[in-house]
Amino acid sequence: MAEPTLNYVPCADANGPRRMAYWQWGAADAAHTVVCVHGLSRQGRDFDVLAQALVARASQSIRVVCPDVAGRGQSDWLKDPVGYGVPTYAGDMLGLLAHLKPATLDWVGTSMGGLIGLAVTAHAASVGLKVRKLVLNDVGPVIQWSSLQRIGTYLGRAVSFDNLQQAADAMLAISSSFGPHTPAQWLELSRHMVKTLPDGKLGLHYDPAIAIPFKAVTEELALAGQAQLWQLYDAITADTLLLRGAESDLLSPETALAMTQRGPKARLLEFAGVGHAPTLIAQDQQDAVTSFLLG
């Protein structure tokens, strides 16, 4: 399998100077750039299969950029965990886009990456850009409270593993909603989710402190944020594709339907046998995204 190049872009805010890592596939000088942003506890290598499919199927040169959001993967951790939230992440992404200067910009966001995409789409003009096509993967302005509670049961827990297979098995136990994968696919997805600890064991790649602001969110605060998210969604002019796992506990059928009827009036595709969130590895999921972005 081909490997992406690892790059860094400087970020600076209340957390001081730091670096955000991003993985780059395809042609660095391509006019068409697709930015793929991962979910809450994931990292940029989640998009390896999709990125390779986009590069292989594009009729012209294309660049696919997959950042590690702050506190994840190869990116620096924040000094103050209160900063772990969409405003910080969107600011970092706007800095990345100002650095990349793409002529044509598309965005693929899974879960949290989709929420970051809403903010970036609203503010892309501040760096002289416009999002042309937007893929929201199993996320919308209304996030089911029960799903946040489920995620909170495992986020930030200190765990270690003797080997990659043990880590993969443990992650599968909390991620079965991702849908069916072959053992080889799941092992590859898991490989970049861990890092070697000082004692030689494997630990999760992210800063456990990302759980601090997440667990501070109450049901009342989550409800209060919905109006702002709908406002961002309703202002979108990008051609929008909404993906939903048919068994998702995060994006309800009612919210998905509403997203097809207001704002950009997203085209909705659902995947049977999948919950939150599709990994964009299965062939039908790959085909849906590549045909939308390259069509």
Backbone torsions as a table, in degrees:
resi	resn	phi	psi	omega
1	MET	NA	136.5	175.8
2	ALA	-62.6	157.2	179.4
3	GLU	-118.8	144.1	176.0
4	PRO	-79.8	166.3	172.6
5	THR	-91.4	143.2	178.2
6	LEU	-97.2	126.0	-178.2
7	ASN	-130.6	166.5	179.5
8	TYR	-134.9	147.8	173.2
9	VAL	-127.3	136.4	-180.0
10	PRO	-72.8	142.5	175.7
11	CYS	-127.4	146.5	178.1
12	ALA	-146.5	128.4	176.0
13	ASP	-158.3	-152.8	-178.9
14	ALA	-61.3	-20.0	178.7
15	ASN	-84.1	3.0	179.8
16	GLY	82.4	179.1	-178.6
17	PRO	-68.5	137.9	179.6
18	ARG	-157.8	178.5	-178.6
19	ARG	-124.9	142.2	170.8
20	MET	-110.0	129.6	179.2
21	ALA	-86.5	148.8	170.5
22	TYR	-145.8	144.0	-179.6
23	TRP	-98.4	131.1	-174.9
24	GLN	-120.4	129.2	177.2
25	TRP	-115.2	153.6	173.9
26	GLY	83.0	-152.7	-173.5
27	ALA	-90.9	121.8	-177.7
28	ALA	-62.9	-24.2	-177.6
29	ASP	-102.8	13.5	-178.6
30	ALA	-65.7	142.7	177.8
31	ALA	-71.4	-32.7	-177.1
32	HIS	-93.8	118.6	179.0
33	THR	-119.6	131.1	172.8
34	VAL	-111.1	122.3	177.2
35	VAL	-101.1	125.3	-178.6
36	CYS	-115.5	120.9	-174.8
37	VAL	-121.8	131.4	-169.8
38	HIS	-82.0	177.7	179.7
39	GLY	-83.7	-177.8	-167.9
40	LEU	-50.1	-51.1	-175.0
41	SER	-112.0	20.4	-175.5
42	ARG	-104.1	-162.4	-179.4
43	GLN	-158.0	171.4	-167.8
44	GLY	-63.6	-22.6	-178.8
45	ARG	-73.7	-4.5	172.9
46	ASP	-57.2	-25.1	-173.2
47	PHE	-98.5	14.5	-178.0
48	ASP	-53.2	-48.9	-175.4
49	VAL	-66.9	-45.2	179.1
50	LEU	-63.5	-43.4	-179.0
51	ALA	-60.4	-44.5	179.7
52	GLN	-64.8	-37.1	178.3
53	ALA	-65.3	-41.2	179.0
54	LEU	-63.8	-44.8	179.7
55	VAL	-63.0	-41.9	-176.7
56	ALA	-69.8	-34.5	-172.7
57	ARG	-94.7	-14.6	-178.0
58	ALA	-67.5	135.7	179.5
59	SER	-78.9	-21.3	175.0
60	GLN	-124.0	168.8	-177.3
61	SER	-61.5	145.7	-176.9
62	ILE	-143.9	149.5	175.8
63	ARG	-119.9	129.6	177.3
64	VAL	-115.8	122.5	-174.5
65	VAL	-116.7	125.1	-174.7
66	CYS	-124.9	93.5	-177.8
67	PRO	-71.9	152.8	163.2
68	ASP	-93.6	110.6	-179.5
69	VAL	-60.2	149.8	-177.9
70	ALA	-44.0	132.8	179.0
71	GLY	86.6	0.4	-178.9
72	ARG	-124.8	157.9	172.4
73	GLY	54.0	-126.2	-177.5
74	GLN	-94.4	2.8	179.8
75	SER	-81.2	154.3	178.8
76	ASP	-66.5	152.0	174.4
77	TRP	-85.6	153.9	178.2
78	LEU	-81.9	144.4	176.6
79	LYS	-68.8	-37.7	179.6
80	ASP	-113.5	111.5	-176.1
81	PRO	-63.5	-16.0	177.4
82	VAL	-59.0	-25.3	-179.4
83	GLY	-74.0	-9.3	179.5
84	TYR	-73.4	92.9	-179.7
85	GLY	-169.1	169.7	-174.4
86	VAL	-57.7	-39.4	178.9
87	PRO	-57.4	-44.1	177.0
88	THR	-63.9	-46.8	-176.0
89	TYR	-63.5	-41.9	180.0
90	ALA	-65.7	-38.5	176.3
91	GLY	-61.2	-42.0	177.6
92	ASP	-62.0	-42.2	-178.0
93	MET	-67.5	-37.4	176.7
94	LEU	-64.5	-36.3	174.4
95	GLY	-64.4	-40.2	177.1
96	LEU	-62.4	-44.9	-179.0
97	LEU	-65.3	-37.6	176.8
98	ALA	-63.3	-31.9	177.7
99	HIS	-74.6	-41.0	-176.1
100	LEU	-76.8	-35.1	-179.1
101	LYS	50.9	55.3	-179.3
102	PRO	-71.0	144.1	175.2
103	ALA	-74.9	-40.9	177.0
104	THR	-125.1	127.1	-174.1
105	LEU	-122.0	124.8	170.9
106	ASP	-119.5	156.3	-175.9
107	TRP	-133.1	131.1	172.5
108	VAL	-119.0	119.5	-178.3
109	GLY	-128.3	121.5	176.0
110	THR	-93.9	122.3	175.5
111	SER	53.6	-114.3	178.7
112	MET	-53.1	-38.1	178.8
113	GLY	-61.7	-28.7	175.3
114	GLY	-72.5	-39.8	176.8
115	LEU	-64.2	-41.0	174.9
116	ILE	-60.5	-39.2	179.0
117	GLY	-61.5	-38.0	176.7
118	LEU	-59.3	-45.1	-179.1
119	ALA	-68.5	-42.4	-179.6
120	VAL	-65.3	-42.7	179.0
121	THR	-59.4	-38.0	-179.8
122	ALA	-69.6	-30.0	-173.0
123	HIS	-114.8	8.4	-177.4
124	ALA	-60.2	-30.1	-179.7
125	ALA	-61.6	-23.6	-179.5
126	SER	-66.6	-19.2	175.7
127	VAL	-115.3	21.0	174.6
128	GLY	74.5	26.3	-176.3
129	LEU	-127.9	167.6	176.0
130	LYS	-142.6	133.7	176.2
131	VAL	-77.8	122.2	-178.1
132	ARG	-81.7	-52.6	179.9
133	LYS	-127.7	139.8	-175.7
134	LEU	-128.2	126.5	174.5
135	VAL	-110.9	117.6	176.2
136	LEU	-103.7	113.3	-175.0
137	ASN	-98.6	99.4	175.2
138	ASP	59.2	47.9	176.2
139	VAL	-156.5	151.1	177.5
140	GLY	-157.6	-173.4	-177.2
141	PRO	-64.3	-24.1	179.1
142	VAL	-109.4	119.1	179.4
143	ILE	-110.8	126.1	-175.9
144	GLN	-65.0	130.4	-176.8
145	TRP	-61.5	-37.6	-179.4
146	SER	-62.2	-32.6	178.0
147	SER	-68.6	-41.8	177.4
148	LEU	-63.1	-38.5	177.6
149	GLN	-63.7	-41.3	178.7
150	ARG	-61.4	-46.7	-179.3
151	ILE	-63.1	-37.3	-179.0
152	GLY	-64.5	-19.0	-179.4
153	THR	-71.4	-22.8	-178.4
154	TYR	-120.7	-18.0	-175.6
155	LEU	-64.4	129.1	174.3
156	GLY	83.9	0.2	178.9
157	ARG	-69.6	137.2	178.9
158	ALA	-78.3	112.6	179.5
159	VAL	-135.0	154.3	174.3
160	SER	-142.4	158.6	-173.5
161	PHE	-134.5	151.0	179.8
162	ASP	-77.0	-29.3	-177.6
163	ASN	-158.2	173.3	-175.8
164	LEU	-63.8	-40.1	-178.3
165	GLN	-62.8	-40.7	178.1
166	GLN	-62.9	-41.0	177.9
167	ALA	-64.0	-43.6	-179.4
168	ALA	-62.2	-41.8	179.2
169	ASP	-62.9	-40.7	-179.6
170	ALA	-67.3	-40.0	179.8
171	MET	-70.4	-33.2	177.4
172	LEU	-63.4	-35.2	-178.2
173	ALA	-62.5	-30.8	-179.8
174	ILE	-103.1	-1.9	-175.1
175	SER	-125.8	24.1	-178.5
176	SER	-61.6	-22.7	179.7
177	SER	-68.0	-12.7	177.8
178	PHE	-64.2	-14.9	178.9
179	GLY	96.9	177.4	-175.6
180	PRO	-67.2	136.4	172.8
181	HIS	-138.8	150.7	172.4
182	THR	-72.1	158.6	176.1
183	PRO	-54.2	-38.3	-179.9
184	ALA	-67.3	-41.5	178.3
185	GLN	-63.1	-43.0	-177.9
186	TRP	-68.5	-38.1	178.6
187	LEU	-63.8	-40.4	179.5
188	GLU	-67.1	-40.0	176.3
189	LEU	-62.2	-34.3	-175.8
190	SER	-80.2	-25.0	-172.4
191	ARG	-55.6	-40.5	-175.6
192	HIS	-90.8	3.3	179.1
193	MET	-89.1	-5.0	-176.2
194	VAL	-128.1	160.1	175.3
195	LYS	-137.6	157.7	180.0
196	THR	-78.7	128.9	179.4
197	LEU	-88.0	164.4	179.9
198	PRO	-54.9	-30.2	-179.1
199	ASP	-85.8	4.2	177.9
200	GLY	92.1	-11.9	176.6
201	LYS	-79.3	175.9	178.4
202	LEU	-106.3	138.2	176.1
203	GLY	-128.0	166.9	179.8
204	LEU	-67.4	149.3	-171.4
205	HIS	-73.4	-17.2	-168.9
206	TYR	-99.9	161.5	175.6
207	ASP	-69.5	119.3	-179.7
208	PRO	-56.9	-21.8	-177.5
209	ALA	-70.7	-7.7	174.2
210	ILE	-62.3	-19.3	-179.4
211	ALA	-75.7	-20.1	-173.9
212	ILE	-63.9	-56.2	178.2
213	PRO	-68.9	-30.0	179.2
214	PHE	-62.1	-46.0	-176.8
215	LYS	-76.2	-10.7	177.0
216	ALA	-82.2	-11.6	-179.6
217	VAL	-74.4	127.7	175.9
218	THR	-99.2	167.3	178.0
219	GLU	-61.0	-35.6	179.3
220	GLU	-65.9	-43.2	178.4
221	LEU	-64.8	-39.2	178.8
222	ALA	-62.6	-42.2	178.2
223	LEU	-64.3	-39.7	-178.7
224	ALA	-64.8	-30.2	-178.9
225	GLY	-76.3	-16.0	-175.7
226	GLN	-63.5	-39.7	-178.2
227	ALA	-62.0	-41.2	179.0
228	GLN	-65.7	-40.5	179.7
229	LEU	-66.9	-40.0	175.8
230	TRP	-62.5	-38.0	178.5
231	GLN	-61.6	-43.4	177.1
232	LEU	-63.7	-43.4	-178.0
233	TYR	-64.9	-44.0	-176.8
234	ASP	-64.9	-22.8	-178.6
235	ALA	-86.1	-6.8	-176.4
236	ILE	-67.9	134.0	174.1
237	THR	-111.9	-7.2	179.8
238	ALA	-66.6	148.3	171.1
239	ASP	-63.4	123.7	-168.6
240	THR	-122.2	131.6	174.3
241	LEU	-113.6	126.1	177.7
242	LEU	-108.0	122.1	175.9
243	LEU	-103.1	143.1	178.3
244	ARG	-142.6	131.5	167.4
245	GLY	-70.6	127.5	-174.2
246	ALA	-59.7	-22.1	179.4
247	GLU	-107.9	19.6	-177.4
248	SER	-59.7	136.6	174.4
249	ASP	-100.2	0.4	-178.7
250	LEU	-101.8	-44.0	178.7
251	LEU	-106.8	111.3	-176.2
252	SER	-77.3	156.1	175.2
253	PRO	-57.8	-34.7	-178.2
254	GLU	-67.0	-42.8	178.4
255	THR	-66.9	-42.8	179.8
256	ALA	-59.7	-42.9	179.1
257	LEU	-62.6	-44.1	179.5
258	ALA	-60.4	-34.4	-179.3
259	MET	-69.9	-20.0	176.2
260	THR	-84.7	-10.8	-172.9
261	GLN	-111.5	-7.2	-177.7
262	ARG	-140.2	168.6	-178.8
263	GLY	58.8	-127.7	-178.9
264	PRO	-76.0	-1.0	-179.0
265	LYS	50.0	65.0	-175.1
266	ALA	-56.0	146.5	168.6
267	ARG	-80.8	129.7	-174.9
268	LEU	-105.6	129.9	172.2
269	LEU	-125.2	130.5	177.9
270	GLU	-113.2	145.9	-179.9
271	PHE	-115.6	119.9	-179.0
272	ALA	-68.9	147.2	176.1
273	GLY	75.4	12.3	-178.6
274	VAL	-127.7	141.7	174.6
275	GLY	-106.5	-130.9	178.1
276	HIS	-101.5	114.4	4.8
277	ALA	-135.5	152.9	175.7
278	PRO	-54.7	138.4	-177.6
279	THR	-89.8	-5.7	179.4
280	LEU	64.5	29.5	176.9
281	ILE	-103.6	-40.4	178.4
282	ALA	-57.0	146.8	-173.1
283	GLN	-58.1	-41.4	-178.7
284	ASP	-67.3	-33.2	177.4
285	GLN	-70.8	-44.2	174.6
286	GLN	-55.1	-50.2	-175.9
287	ASP	-60.8	-40.0	-178.6
288	ALA	-61.0	-44.7	-176.3
289	VAL	-75.8	-44.6	-177.7
290	THR	-65.6	-40.5	-179.8
291	SER	-67.0	-35.6	177.9
292	PHE	-67.1	-45.3	-175.9
293	LEU	-77.0	-31.5	-175.6
294	LEU	-100.6	-9.3	-176.3
295	GLY	-73.2	NA	NA
